[in-house]
């Protein structure tokens, strides 16, 4: 099932409004962009990815394949952050 641009925009905005906790480290992060692409240099193909930043060190920006992000992070319900 392919999502429309409007549906992708809504998902992107929802992800950006949440705080995520890394399941292993417990560190907190905020999504900067959830509808990005990165090139997998091994297979020379484009992959969906998430760009996110650390809440403890805001200048630290990370990129991770979207499927990996969904496995390793969980929504942190009890934290609110003002940007």
Beta strands, then each sheet from edge to edge (+ up, - down):
strand 1: 19-22
strand 2: 28-40
strand 3: 45-54
strand 4: 61-65
strand 5: 73-75
sheet 1: 4+ 3- 2+ 1- 5+
end
